[in-house]
Amino acid sequence: MSVNDELTSVQRSLDELSRSVKRLEQQLGSGGLEMRRVRADADRLRESVALLRDASPGPAKTRRPELVPMSDTPYDNSLWTDSDDEGLGARDRRAP
């Protein structure tokens, strides 16, 4: 798996953890020290994974190659002297 796939998997697991913590808070109440610590730890994990995602190289961060503009003016014919036509051979001979 790629790093991006792993981070997505961790994010899904954290989403499930948050839902479970929310259900626990509804059953146990959110006033106790233990419940507040569990909520804070879950939130801290979510922030840490977000930092990892920002620091990891990904497809969205790849740079596109810079485009080079090409002129529409014709090339100088003197550039092609003493050249062979590709696939046709030399100018003074016939193609096979």
PDB file as gemmi writes it, atoms N, CA and C in Angstrom:
CRYST1    1.000    1.000    1.000  90.00  90.00  90.00 P 1                      
ATOM      1  N   MET A   1       0.839  -1.190   0.000  1.00  0.00           N  
ATOM      2  CA  MET A   1       0.000   0.000   0.000  1.00  0.00           C  
ATOM      3  C   MET A   1       0.878   1.245   0.000  1.00  0.00           C  
ATOM      4  N   SER A   2       0.366   2.272  -0.635  1.00  0.00           N  
ATOM      5  CA  SER A   2       1.091   3.533  -0.649  1.00  0.00           C  
ATOM      6  C   SER A   2       0.849   4.275   0.669  1.00  0.00           C  
ATOM      7  N   VAL A   3       1.655   5.294   0.871  1.00  0.00           N  
ATOM      8  CA  VAL A   3       1.517   6.098   2.089  1.00  0.00           C  
ATOM      9  C   VAL A   3       0.139   6.739   2.141  1.00  0.00           C  
ATOM     10  N   ASN A   4      -0.337   7.214   0.996  1.00  0.00           N  
ATOM     11  CA  ASN A   4      -1.651   7.843   0.957  1.00  0.00           C  
ATOM     12  C   ASN A   4      -2.748   6.850   1.329  1.00  0.00           C  
ATOM     13  N   ASP A   5      -2.631   5.602   0.849  1.00  0.00           N  
ATOM     14  CA  ASP A   5      -3.615   4.572   1.190  1.00  0.00           C  
ATOM     15  C   ASP A   5      -3.585   4.262   2.678  1.00  0.00           C  
ATOM     16  N   GLU A   6      -2.382   4.178   3.234  1.00  0.00           N  
ATOM     17  CA  GLU A   6      -2.249   3.904   4.676  1.00  0.00           C  
ATOM     18  C   GLU A   6      -2.852   5.035   5.499  1.00  0.00           C  
ATOM     19  N   LEU A   7      -2.589   6.271   5.110  1.00  0.00           N  
ATOM     20  CA  LEU A   7      -3.148   7.407   5.847  1.00  0.00           C  
ATOM     21  C   LEU A   7      -4.670   7.442   5.743  1.00  0.00           C  
ATOM     22  N   THR A   8      -5.198   7.067   4.599  1.00  0.00           N  
ATOM     23  CA  THR A   8      -6.651   7.000   4.440  1.00  0.00           C  
ATOM     24  C   THR A   8      -7.239   5.922   5.344  1.00  0.00           C  
ATOM     25  N   SER A   9      -6.552   4.792   5.433  1.00  0.00           N  
ATOM     26  CA  SER A   9      -7.002   3.712   6.311  1.00  0.00           C  
ATOM     27  C   SER A   9      -6.977   4.152   7.778  1.00  0.00           C  
ATOM     28  N   VAL A  10      -5.917   4.846   8.169  1.00  0.00           N  
ATOM     29  CA  VAL A  10      -5.825   5.348   9.549  1.00  0.00           C  
ATOM     30  C   VAL A  10      -6.934   6.361   9.810  1.00  0.00           C  
ATOM     31  N   GLN A  11      -7.216   7.208   8.828  1.00  0.00           N  
ATOM     32  CA  GLN A  11      -8.277   8.203   8.986  1.00  0.00           C  
ATOM     33  C   GLN A  11      -9.631   7.537   9.195  1.00  0.00           C  
ATOM     34  N   ARG A  12      -9.899   6.472   8.431  1.00  0.00           N  
ATOM     35  CA  ARG A  12     -11.160   5.742   8.616  1.00  0.00           C  
ATOM     36  C   ARG A  12     -11.235   5.140  10.018  1.00  0.00           C  
ATOM     37  N   SER A  13     -10.128   4.588  10.486  1.00  0.00           N  
ATOM     38  CA  SER A  13     -10.102   4.003  11.837  1.00  0.00           C  
ATOM     39  C   SER A  13     -10.336   5.072  12.897  1.00  0.00           C  
ATOM     40  N   LEU A  14      -9.755   6.263  12.694  1.00  0.00           N  
ATOM     41  CA  LEU A  14      -9.970   7.353  13.647  1.00  0.00           C  
ATOM     42  C   LEU A  14     -11.414   7.835  13.631  1.00  0.00           C  
ATOM     43  N   ASP A  15     -12.030   7.813  12.459  1.00  0.00           N  
ATOM     44  CA  ASP A  15     -13.451   8.189  12.379  1.00  0.00           C  
ATOM     45  C   ASP A  15     -14.303   7.203  13.186  1.00  0.00           C  
ATOM     46  N   GLU A  16     -13.991   5.922  13.065  1.00  0.00           N  
ATOM     47  CA  GLU A  16     -14.709   4.899  13.841  1.00  0.00           C  
ATOM     48  C   GLU A  16     -14.447   5.065  15.332  1.00  0.00           C  
ATOM     49  N   LEU A  17     -13.193   5.378  15.684  1.00  0.00           N  
ATOM     50  CA  LEU A  17     -12.857   5.617  17.094  1.00  0.00           C  
ATOM     51  C   LEU A  17     -13.659   6.786  17.642  1.00  0.00           C  
ATOM     52  N   SER A  18     -13.775   7.859  16.872  1.00  0.00           N  
ATOM     53  CA  SER A  18     -14.537   9.028  17.331  1.00  0.00           C  
ATOM     54  C   SER A  18     -16.006   8.679  17.548  1.00  0.00           C  
ATOM     55  N   ARG A  19     -16.568   7.885  16.638  1.00  0.00           N  
ATOM     56  CA  ARG A  19     -17.966   7.469  16.820  1.00  0.00           C  
ATOM     57  C   ARG A  19     -18.117   6.625  18.091  1.00  0.00           C  
ATOM     58  N   SER A  20     -17.163   5.734  18.338  1.00  0.00           N  
ATOM     59  CA  SER A  20     -17.233   4.890  19.541  1.00  0.00           C  
ATOM     60  C   SER A  20     -17.082   5.723  20.806  1.00  0.00           C  
ATOM     61  N   VAL A  21     -16.176   6.686  20.788  1.00  0.00           N  
ATOM     62  CA  VAL A  21     -15.988   7.550  21.962  1.00  0.00           C  
ATOM     63  C   VAL A  21     -17.253   8.360  22.214  1.00  0.00           C  
ATOM     64  N   LYS A  22     -17.889   8.831  21.144  1.00  0.00           N  
ATOM     65  CA  LYS A  22     -19.132   9.594  21.303  1.00  0.00           C  
ATOM     66  C   LYS A  22     -20.224   8.734  21.939  1.00  0.00           C  
ATOM     67  N   ARG A  23     -20.320   7.468  21.510  1.00  0.00           N  
ATOM     68  CA  ARG A  23     -21.314   6.567  22.114  1.00  0.00           C  
ATOM     69  C   ARG A  23     -21.007   6.320  23.588  1.00  0.00           C  
ATOM     70  N   LEU A  24     -19.716   6.173  23.896  1.00  0.00           N  
ATOM     71  CA  LEU A  24     -19.333   5.995  25.306  1.00  0.00           C  
ATOM     72  C   LEU A  24     -19.695   7.225  26.135  1.00  0.00           C  
ATOM     73  N   GLU A  25     -19.457   8.408  25.577  1.00  0.00           N  
ATOM     74  CA  GLU A  25     -19.801   9.639  26.299  1.00  0.00           C  
ATOM     75  C   GLU A  25     -21.300   9.713  26.580  1.00  0.00           C  
ATOM     76  N   GLN A  26     -22.111   9.243  25.640  1.00  0.00           N  
ATOM     77  CA  GLN A  26     -23.552   9.253  25.854  1.00  0.00           C  
ATOM     78  C   GLN A  26     -23.956   8.293  26.961  1.00  0.00           C  
ATOM     79  N   GLN A  27     -23.234   7.170  27.071  1.00  0.00           N  
ATOM     80  CA  GLN A  27     -23.582   6.181  28.090  1.00  0.00           C  
ATOM     81  C   GLN A  27     -22.984   6.520  29.453  1.00  0.00           C  
ATOM     82  N   LEU A  28     -21.734   7.014  29.468  1.00  0.00           N  
ATOM     83  CA  LEU A  28     -21.051   7.250  30.735  1.00  0.00           C  
ATOM     84  C   LEU A  28     -21.085   8.696  31.185  1.00  0.00           C  
ATOM     85  N   GLY A  29     -21.411   9.585  30.277  1.00  0.00           N  
ATOM     86  CA  GLY A  29     -21.343  11.008  30.600  1.00  0.00           C  
ATOM     87  C   GLY A  29     -19.956  11.533  30.269  1.00  0.00           C  
ATOM     88  N   SER A  30     -19.884  12.816  29.985  1.00  0.00           N  
ATOM     89  CA  SER A  30     -18.602  13.389  29.557  1.00  0.00           C  
ATOM     90  C   SER A  30     -17.903  14.154  30.664  1.00  0.00           C  
ATOM     91  N   GLY A  31     -18.431  14.098  31.884  1.00  0.00           N  
ATOM     92  CA  GLY A  31     -17.873  14.889  32.971  1.00  0.00           C  
ATOM     93  C   GLY A  31     -16.689  14.257  33.677  1.00  0.00           C  
ATOM     94  N   GLY A  32     -16.504  12.943  33.537  1.00  0.00           N  
ATOM     95  CA  GLY A  32     -15.427  12.299  34.268  1.00  0.00           C  
ATOM     96  C   GLY A  32     -14.059  12.555  33.653  1.00  0.00           C  
ATOM     97  N   LEU A  33     -13.042  12.507  34.501  1.00  0.00           N  
ATOM     98  CA  LEU A  33     -11.669  12.729  34.057  1.00  0.00           C  
ATOM     99  C   LEU A  33     -11.250  11.708  33.002  1.00  0.00           C  
ATOM    100  N   GLU A  34     -11.623  10.447  33.213  1.00  0.00           N  
ATOM    101  CA  GLU A  34     -11.236   9.390  32.277  1.00  0.00           C  
ATOM    102  C   GLU A  34     -11.815   9.633  30.888  1.00  0.00           C  
ATOM    103  N   MET A  35     -13.080  10.028  30.838  1.00  0.00           N  
ATOM    104  CA  MET A  35     -13.732  10.262  29.555  1.00  0.00           C  
ATOM    105  C   MET A  35     -13.129  11.469  28.851  1.00  0.00           C  
ATOM    106  N   ARG A  36     -12.824  12.515  29.595  1.00  0.00           N  
ATOM    107  CA  ARG A  36     -12.187  13.698  28.991  1.00  0.00           C  
ATOM    108  C   ARG A  36     -10.822  13.358  28.429  1.00  0.00           C  
ATOM    109  N   ARG A  37     -10.076  12.482  29.144  1.00  0.00           N  
ATOM    110  CA  ARG A  37      -8.750  12.081  28.655  1.00  0.00           C  
ATOM    111  C   ARG A  37      -8.859  11.260  27.372  1.00  0.00           C  
ATOM    112  N   VAL A  38      -9.849  10.365  27.322  1.00  0.00           N  
ATOM    113  CA  VAL A  38     -10.035   9.557  26.113  1.00  0.00           C  
ATOM    114  C   VAL A  38     -10.400  10.469  24.938  1.00  0.00           C  
ATOM    115  N   ARG A  39     -11.298  11.442  25.158  1.00  0.00           N  
ATOM    116  CA  ARG A  39     -11.689  12.375  24.107  1.00  0.00           C  
ATOM    117  C   ARG A  39     -10.476  13.195  23.645  1.00  0.00           C  
ATOM    118  N   ALA A  40      -9.673  13.681  24.603  1.00  0.00           N  
ATOM    119  CA  ALA A  40      -8.488  14.477  24.258  1.00  0.00           C  
ATOM    120  C   ALA A  40      -7.475  13.641  23.481  1.00  0.00           C  
ATOM    121  N   ASP A  41      -7.294  12.386  23.887  1.00  0.00           N  
ATOM    122  CA  ASP A  41      -6.350  11.512  23.168  1.00  0.00           C  
ATOM    123  C   ASP A  41      -6.823  11.245  21.736  1.00  0.00           C  
ATOM    124  N   ALA A  42      -8.107  11.026  21.557  1.00  0.00           N  
ATOM    125  CA  ALA A  42      -8.648  10.788  20.220  1.00  0.00           C  
ATOM    126  C   ALA A  42      -8.476  12.031  19.344  1.00  0.00           C  
ATOM    127  N   ASP A  43      -8.731  13.201  19.921  1.00  0.00           N  
ATOM    128  CA  ASP A  43      -8.547  14.447  19.171  1.00  0.00           C  
ATOM    129  C   ASP A  43      -7.080  14.672  18.816  1.00  0.00           C  
ATOM    130  N   ARG A  44      -6.188  14.357  19.729  1.00  0.00           N  
ATOM    131  CA  ARG A  44      -4.754  14.502  19.480  1.00  0.00           C  
ATOM    132  C   ARG A  44      -4.298  13.571  18.353  1.00  0.00           C  
ATOM    133  N   LEU A  45      -4.818  12.341  18.345  1.00  0.00           N  
ATOM    134  CA  LEU A  45      -4.497  11.416  17.257  1.00  0.00           C  
ATOM    135  C   LEU A  45      -4.960  11.964  15.909  1.00  0.00           C  
ATOM    136  N   ARG A  46      -6.136  12.529  15.876  1.00  0.00           N  
ATOM    137  CA  ARG A  46      -6.668  13.099  14.641  1.00  0.00           C  
ATOM    138  C   ARG A  46      -5.768  14.238  14.145  1.00  0.00           C  
ATOM    139  N   GLU A  47      -5.323  15.097  15.048  1.00  0.00           N  
ATOM    140  CA  GLU A  47      -4.425  16.197  14.667  1.00  0.00           C  
ATOM    141  C   GLU A  47      -3.079  15.670  14.174  1.00  0.00           C  
ATOM    142  N   SER A  48      -2.571  14.628  14.824  1.00  0.00           N  
ATOM    143  CA  SER A  48      -1.287  14.065  14.423  1.00  0.00           C  
ATOM    144  C   SER A  48      -1.354  13.449  13.026  1.00  0.00           C  
ATOM    145  N   VAL A  49      -2.434  12.759  12.729  1.00  0.00           N  
ATOM    146  CA  VAL A  49      -2.592  12.175  11.399  1.00  0.00           C  
ATOM    147  C   VAL A  49      -2.736  13.278  10.350  1.00  0.00           C  
ATOM    148  N   ALA A  50      -3.390  14.359  10.678  1.00  0.00           N  
ATOM    149  CA  ALA A  50      -3.507  15.485   9.746  1.00  0.00           C  
ATOM    150  C   ALA A  50      -2.125  16.086   9.460  1.00  0.00           C  
ATOM    151  N   LEU A  51      -1.289  16.180  10.474  1.00  0.00           N  
ATOM    152  CA  LEU A  51       0.076  16.672  10.273  1.00  0.00           C  
ATOM    153  C   LEU A  51       0.875  15.716   9.388  1.00  0.00           C  
ATOM    154  N   LEU A  52       0.708  14.422   9.622  1.00  0.00           N  
ATOM    155  CA  LEU A  52       1.394  13.432   8.783  1.00  0.00           C  
ATOM    156  C   LEU A  52       0.951  13.547   7.331  1.00  0.00           C  
ATOM    157  N   ARG A  53      -0.336  13.722   7.120  1.00  0.00           N  
ATOM    158  CA  ARG A  53      -0.855  13.835   5.758  1.00  0.00           C  
ATOM    159  C   ARG A  53      -0.270  15.071   5.065  1.00  0.00           C  
ATOM    160  N   ASP A  54      -0.161  16.180   5.796  1.00  0.00           N  
ATOM    161  CA  ASP A  54       0.400  17.400   5.210  1.00  0.00           C  
ATOM    162  C   ASP A  54       1.886  17.248   4.891  1.00  0.00           C  
ATOM    163  N   ALA A  55       2.602  16.462   5.698  1.00  0.00           N  
ATOM    164  CA  ALA A  55       4.046  16.306   5.517  1.00  0.00           C  
ATOM    165  C   ALA A  55       4.410  15.228   4.514  1.00  0.00           C  
ATOM    166  N   SER A  56       3.484  14.346   4.198  1.00  0.00           N  
ATOM    167  CA  SER A  56       3.804  13.221   3.314  1.00  0.00           C  
ATOM    168  C   SER A  56       3.747  13.638   1.857  1.00  0.00           C  
ATOM    169  N   PRO A  57       4.638  13.046   1.042  1.00  0.00           N  
ATOM    170  CA  PRO A  57       4.574  13.330  -0.387  1.00  0.00           C  
ATOM    171  C   PRO A  57       3.378  12.597  -0.989  1.00  0.00           C  
ATOM    172  N   GLY A  58       2.684  13.247  -1.846  1.00  0.00           N  
ATOM    173  CA  GLY A  58       1.517  12.627  -2.448  1.00  0.00           C  
ATOM    174  C   GLY A  58       1.338  13.050  -3.874  1.00  0.00           C  
ATOM    175  N   PRO A  59       0.412  12.416  -4.556  1.00  0.00           N  
ATOM    176  CA  PRO A  59       0.205  12.768  -5.955  1.00  0.00           C  
ATOM    177  C   PRO A  59      -0.251  14.202  -6.154  1.00  0.00           C  
ATOM    178  N   ALA A  60      -0.939  14.754  -5.172  1.00  0.00           N  
ATOM    179  CA  ALA A  60      -1.408  16.120  -5.325  1.00  0.00           C  
ATOM    180  C   ALA A  60      -0.266  17.126  -5.248  1.00  0.00           C  
ATOM    181  N   LYS A  61       0.849  16.731  -4.661  1.00  0.00           N  
ATOM    182  CA  LYS A  61       1.962  17.645  -4.483  1.00  0.00           C  
ATOM    183  C   LYS A  61       3.010  17.529  -5.585  1.00  0.00           C  
ATOM    184  N   THR A  62       2.831  16.641  -6.535  1.00  0.00           N  
ATOM    185  CA  THR A  62       3.809  16.511  -7.603  1.00  0.00           C  
ATOM    186  C   THR A  62       3.698  17.701  -8.540  1.00  0.00           C  
ATOM    187  N   ARG A  63       4.837  18.154  -9.025  1.00  0.00           N  
ATOM    188  CA  ARG A  63       4.850  19.303  -9.915  1.00  0.00           C  
ATOM    189  C   ARG A  63       4.687  18.860 -11.352  1.00  0.00           C  
ATOM    190  N   ARG A  64       3.944  19.618 -12.096  1.00  0.00           N  
ATOM    191  CA  ARG A  64       3.800  19.354 -13.515  1.00  0.00           C  
ATOM    192  C   ARG A  64       5.004  19.957 -14.229  1.00  0.00           C  
ATOM    193  N   PRO A  65       5.464  19.318 -15.283  1.00  0.00           N  
ATOM    194  CA  PRO A  65       6.596  19.893 -16.008  1.00  0.00           C  
ATOM    195  C   PRO A  65       6.228  21.238 -16.624  1.00  0.00           C  
ATOM    196  N   GLU A  66       7.210  22.110 -16.675  1.00  0.00           N  
ATOM    197  CA  GLU A  66       6.976  23.434 -17.232  1.00  0.00           C  
ATOM    198  C   GLU A  66       6.826  23.333 -18.748  1.00  0.00           C  
ATOM    199  N   LEU A  67       5.811  23.982 -19.292  1.00  0.00           N  
ATOM    200  CA  LEU A  67       5.579  23.963 -20.723  1.00  0.00           C  
ATOM    201  C   LEU A  67       6.510  24.949 -21.421  1.00  0.00           C  
ATOM    202  N   VAL A  68       7.038  24.532 -22.556  1.00  0.00           N  
ATOM    203  CA  VAL A  68       7.929  25.382 -23.333  1.00  0.00           C  
ATOM    204  C   VAL A  68       7.180  25.819 -24.586  1.00  0.00           C  
ATOM    205  N   PRO A  69       7.005  27.108 -24.789  1.00  0.00           N  
ATOM    206  CA  PRO A  69       6.281  27.552 -25.979  1.00  0.00           C  
ATOM    207  C   PRO A  69       7.111  27.296 -27.239  1.00  0.00           C  
ATOM    208  N   MET A  70       6.439  26.847 -28.303  1.00  0.00           N  
ATOM    209  CA  MET A  70       7.095  26.580 -29.583  1.00  0.00           C  
ATOM    210  C   MET A  70       6.592  27.604 -30.597  1.00  0.00           C  
ATOM    211  N   SER A  71       7.517  28.149 -31.366  1.00  0.00           N  
ATOM    212  CA  SER A  71       7.174  29.144 -32.364  1.00  0.00           C  
ATOM    213  C   SER A  71       6.487  28.474 -33.561  1.00  0.00           C  
ATOM    214  N   ASP A  72       5.565  29.186 -34.195  1.00  0.00           N  
ATOM    215  CA  ASP A  72       4.877  28.673 -35.381  1.00  0.00           C  
ATOM    216  C   ASP A  72       5.628  28.987 -36.674  1.00  0.00           C  
ATOM    217  N   THR A  73       6.700  29.749 -36.578  1.00  0.00           N  
ATOM    218  CA  THR A  73       7.457  30.094 -37.785  1.00  0.00           C  
ATOM    219  C   THR A  73       8.183  28.858 -38.304  1.00  0.00           C  
ATOM    220  N   PRO A  74       8.298  28.725 -39.632  1.00  0.00           N  
ATOM    221  CA  PRO A  74       8.962  27.546 -40.205  1.00  0.00           C  
ATOM    222  C   PRO A  74      10.455  27.547 -39.890  1.00  0.00           C  
ATOM    223  N   TYR A  75      11.019  26.329 -39.825  1.00  0.00           N  
ATOM    224  CA  TYR A  75      12.451  26.193 -39.587  1.00  0.00           C  
ATOM    225  C   TYR A  75      13.239  26.622 -40.818  1.00  0.00           C  
ATOM    226  N   ASP A  76      14.474  27.003 -40.602  1.00  0.00           N  
ATOM    227  CA  ASP A  76      15.378  27.355 -41.690  1.00  0.00           C  
ATOM    228  C   ASP A  76      15.755  26.083 -42.447  1.00  0.00           C  
ATOM    229  N   ASN A  77      15.600  26.063 -43.750  1.00  0.00           N  
ATOM    230  CA  ASN A  77      15.905  24.879 -44.559  1.00  0.00           C  
ATOM    231  C   ASN A  77      17.371  24.481 -44.503  1.00  0.00           C  
ATOM    232  N   SER A  78      18.260  25.407 -44.175  1.00  0.00           N  
ATOM    233  CA  SER A  78      19.678  25.052 -44.107  1.00  0.00           C  
ATOM    234  C   SER A  78      19.967  24.091 -42.950  1.00  0.00           C  
ATOM    235  N   LEU A  79      19.049  23.975 -42.022  1.00  0.00           N  
ATOM    236  CA  LEU A  79      19.221  23.019 -40.930  1.00  0.00           C  
ATOM    237  C   LEU A  79      19.169  21.577 -41.412  1.00  0.00           C  
ATOM    238  N   TRP A  80      18.524  21.338 -42.561  1.00  0.00           N  
ATOM    239  CA  TRP A  80      18.289  19.980 -43.024  1.00  0.00           C  
ATOM    240  C   TRP A  80      19.247  19.530 -44.134  1.00  0.00           C  
ATOM    241  N   THR A  81      20.242  20.341 -44.474  1.00  0.00           N  
ATOM    242  CA  THR A  81      21.197  19.909 -45.494  1.00  0.00           C  
ATOM    243  C   THR A  81      22.007  18.734 -44.968  1.00  0.00           C  
ATOM    244  N   ASP A  82      22.358  17.832 -45.865  1.00  0.00           N  
ATOM    245  CA  ASP A  82      23.128  16.627 -45.525  1.00  0.00           C  
ATOM    246  C   ASP A  82      22.399  15.711 -44.553  1.00  0.00           C  
ATOM    247  N   SER A  83      21.085  15.734 -44.555  1.00  0.00           N  
ATOM    248  CA  SER A  83      20.324  14.828 -43.687  1.00  0.00           C  
ATOM    249  C   SER A  83      19.567  13.828 -44.553  1.00  0.00           C  
ATOM    250  N   ASP A  84      19.277  12.687 -43.989  1.00  0.00           N  
ATOM    251  CA  ASP A  84      18.514  11.656 -44.685  1.00  0.00           C  
ATOM    252  C   ASP A  84      17.057  11.732 -44.246  1.00  0.00           C  
ATOM    253  N   ASP A  85      16.154  11.401 -45.135  1.00  0.00           N  
ATOM    254  CA  ASP A  85      14.747  11.311 -44.768  1.00  0.00           C  
ATOM    255  C   ASP A  85      14.545   9.998 -44.026  1.00  0.00           C  
ATOM    256  N   GLU A  86      14.019  10.088 -42.854  1.00  0.00           N  
ATOM    257  CA  GLU A  86      13.849   8.890 -42.034  1.00  0.00           C  
ATOM    258  C   GLU A  86      12.941   7.892 -42.740  1.00  0.00           C  
ATOM    259  N   GLY A  87      13.440   6.680 -42.878  1.00  0.00           N  
ATOM    260  CA  GLY A  87      12.665   5.628 -43.488  1.00  0.00           C  
ATOM    261  C   GLY A  87      12.805   5.570 -45.005  1.00  0.00           C  
ATOM    262  N   LEU A  88      13.353   6.599 -45.611  1.00  0.00           N  
ATOM    263  CA  LEU A  88      13.491   6.631 -47.064  1.00  0.00           C  
ATOM    264  C   LEU A  88      14.947   6.492 -47.509  1.00  0.00           C  
ATOM    265  N   GLY A  89      15.889   6.663 -46.634  1.00  0.00           N  
ATOM    266  CA  GLY A  89      17.299   6.542 -46.994  1.00  0.00           C  
ATOM    267  C   GLY A  89      17.848   7.853 -47.526  1.00  0.00           C  
ATOM    268  N   ALA A  90      18.982   7.752 -48.175  1.00  0.00           N  
ATOM    269  CA  ALA A  90      19.649   8.939 -48.709  1.00  0.00           C  
ATOM    270  C   ALA A  90      18.878   9.503 -49.884  1.00  0.00           C  
ATOM    271  N   ARG A  91      19.080  10.783 -50.138  1.00  0.00           N  
ATOM    272  CA  ARG A  91      18.314  11.473 -51.179  1.00  0.00           C  
ATOM    273  C   ARG A  91      18.688  10.996 -52.592  1.00  0.00           C  
ATOM    274  N   ASP A  92      19.937  10.608 -52.805  1.00  0.00           N  
ATOM    275  CA  ASP A  92      20.346  10.229 -54.160  1.00  0.00           C  
ATOM    276  C   ASP A  92      20.154   8.741 -54.443  1.00  0.00           C  
ATOM    277  N   ARG A  93      19.537   8.013 -53.524  1.00  0.00           N  
ATOM    278  CA  ARG A  93      19.265   6.593 -53.747  1.00  0.00           C  
ATOM    279  C   ARG A  93      17.784   6.330 -53.586  1.00  0.00           C  
ATOM    280  N   ARG A  94      17.349   5.194 -54.127  1.00  0.00           N  
ATOM    281  CA  ARG A  94      15.956   4.825 -54.014  1.00  0.00           C  
ATOM    282  C   ARG A  94      15.716   4.027 -52.737  1.00  0.00           C  
ATOM    283  N   ALA A  95      14.528   4.136 -52.227  1.00  0.00           N  
ATOM    284  CA  ALA A  95      14.165   3.354 -51.048  1.00  0.00           C  
ATOM    285  C   ALA A  95      14.011   1.892 -51.426  1.00  0.00           C  
ATOM    286  N   PRO A  96      14.309   0.984 -50.542  1.00  0.00           N  
ATOM    287  CA  PRO A  96      14.181  -0.453 -50.854  1.00  0.00           C  
ATOM    288  C   PRO A  96      12.730  -0.858 -51.114  1.00  0.00           C  
TER     289      PRO A  96                                                      
END                                                                             
